[in-house]
Amino acid sequence: MEPNRPLLLTLMIVFALTACSKSEPPAEHEEEESEAQANTLRMDDNALRAAGIRIERLAASNAGEQLRAPGEVLDNAYGTTLITPQVDALVISRHAKLGDEVRAGTPLVTLTSVTVSDAQAELRIAEQEWRRVEALGRDAVAGRRITEAKVAVDRARAKAQAYGLPGTATGNVAGRFTLTAPHAGRITEDDFVVGERIEPGRTLYRLVDESIVWVDAKLPPGSMPRVTPGSAVTIVVDGKRISGKVLRAAHRTQEATRNAVVRIEAPNSEDLLHGGDFVDVYLQSGVAGRNAISVPTDALVQLGGETVAFRRNARGAIESAPVRTGEVIGDHTVIEEGLKAGDQVVVAGAFAVKSQLLKSQLGEGHGH
């Protein structure tokens, strides 16, 4: 019997179509996966650090108003001492120079003075007399004499200490004495030469404790009611941020500039702030804000016609996240949509990420 040829031909066509449908993957799925890979970037921690890219986890905070103002760094007057002699003196030798950082008790300068020589002799005589009277006791010496000897030695010691001498006689009446540092700090002024005659009260050194400095920020007078003592301040110098606090706000407007001054106290542990430096100051105003997500404005870039930030996804890759931005507060921008608390976002180096991402898309890099 001959086979049914039309039936056989139909079965062969069905088998062929079935095989083709199993061997060809969906083109749409491939395109989506390829597009997702092109929009992500993989970099390990070492590569991130080398590129200057920093990632931080976002947290909601109070988006109260910030006021930006120019500021000038000043020496902390409460930690500043002028080193001066109290008598006419001649400079014998110096032990510290401009820019030196010294500890409390460090010898600074040695001088000599006739007045000091007299004080040394007076102290020596007074101590000798006091020791003699004290040794004899009240049985041999009248009470008035003992009192006079005690007063004389106390006065001689006080005078010696006022001149910068130790409170006890050293046996030397040459008139030499050494001024020492009363506290730790840095020598910021040094205005004398060896052999120079110095008058009482003349400043030889200016010693400044730079661990805490002042910053004077200038604001329009209308902004002053929004600044409260003790409120937080951010000081930006050379791209670095230092936290400080408001000490007080001026109650008088400067006649020439019509500005009011806010005095700020800031720690200076990294020695970034020096007297005379100009800095940017961001003051937190007393106006209540709302809890919101914000990122540094530099963390936002334009990509494909959209404003985006870069965040790390669940697979550990960096991806672009389109955002809708709100108001700019200081150097931060509020994010209305696109990011949420807990997201790990690139807060520094966004332009480096954008560059690497574009290279990856063009096939010039590997994106990792």
Secondary structure, 3 states (H helix, E strand, C coil): CCCCHHHHHHHHHHHHHHHHHHHCCCHHHHHHHHHHHHCEECCCHHHHHHCCCEEEECCCEECCCEEEEEEEEECCHHHEEEECCCCCEEEEEECCCCCCEECCCCEEEEEECHHHHHHHHHHHHHHHHHHHHHHHCCCCCCHHHHHHHHHHHHHHHHHHHHCCCCCCCCCCCCCEEEEECCCCEEEEEECCCCCCEECCCCCCEEEECCCEEEEEEEECHHHHHHCCCCCEEEEEECCEEEEEEEEEECCCCCCCCCCEEEEEEEECCCCCCCCCCEEEEEEECCCCCCEEEEEEHHHCEEECCEEEEEEECCCCCEEEEECEEEEEECCEEEEEECCCCCCEEEEECHHHHHHHHHHHHCCCCCCC
